[in-house]
């Protein structure tokens, strides 16, 4: 018998949001890890706001704000406005954030402004560290073998916005720059002054930032991430800062650091020697002498590092195809850095969810 095309809506429903989410949905494991990390940040969140006794209007709960920002990364939602639209009717999104069916959805501009408070208190960095702490407790992190790399991030600015600092654009602003010398010393973007005109290898010059990550080699998890302005020294400067943090945390460990040919510089390798870190940097012998000694390059550990370091590109690839860092829709170094760290935290959560499934299947 053919069913009738009718629609009858019940006056009441006894179902909970949790009933609509499949038991094996990937977000269940991720949400559990996210909530565990947020519980550890309760003291930080308490210090971010005025005491309730002083009155005022309640803000968006920082826990819900961070969960919503993670959803935007995990589901490739291109803007806050579209995210709020999705939350309006998507029960899965409401469940993950912690909104009931009756809760009102936030205004997009209010959502955007609340993120500034997270930047001021480094809440995203603290969240990243708490996610990493969970991986550490599960013994998923190596304390000795690491890889480092950087990637270009296209800024939310165009060539037309790159105009002379003295205001003399020849009457055409930045729209007609053919035959005119341009550099970051004499020009800046009016859309995003923190961005830099930069090119790497055979890529075209664009307004860019840079993202840097340090990966442990056991399971390919990102143990440190940071965003900076783009220049020719940023990668090595960031790498020294990140590996120094590792050395401070593990003063007696026999640490190795894998990297590509761009890090084969005498100054960088010398700093690794000073930190007592084995420089497993790819040798660059193109018309020059490598700063990495041949006795290191011929070891089995060096060869293993050369194989493992390639996995660091997976994080960049994920963040640029699924995440939000191919071309950021925020302006300023601090906001770009926050977005980059958030994307790396989301990448770790996805990998950790997969690692948990593999361990669970192996235990059966």
Secondary structure, 3 states (H helix, E strand, C coil): CCCCCCCCCCCCCCCCHHHHCCCCCHHHHHHHHHHHHHHHCHHHHHHCCCCHHHCCCCCCCHHHHHHHHHHHHHCCCCCHHHHHHHHHHCHHHHHHHCCCCCCCCCCHHHHHHHHHHHHHCCHHHHHHHHHHHHHHHCCCCCCCEEEEEEEEEECCCCHHHEEECCCCCCCCCCCCCCCCCCCCCCEEECCCCCCEEECCCCCCCEEEEEEEEEEECCCCCEEEEEEEECCCCHHHHHHHHHHHHHHHHCCCCCEEEEECHHHCCHHHHHHHHHCCEEEEECCCCCCCCCCCCHHHHCCHHHHHHHHHHHHHHHHHHHHHHCCCCCECCCCCHHHHHHHHHHHHHHHHHHHHHHHHHHHHHHHC
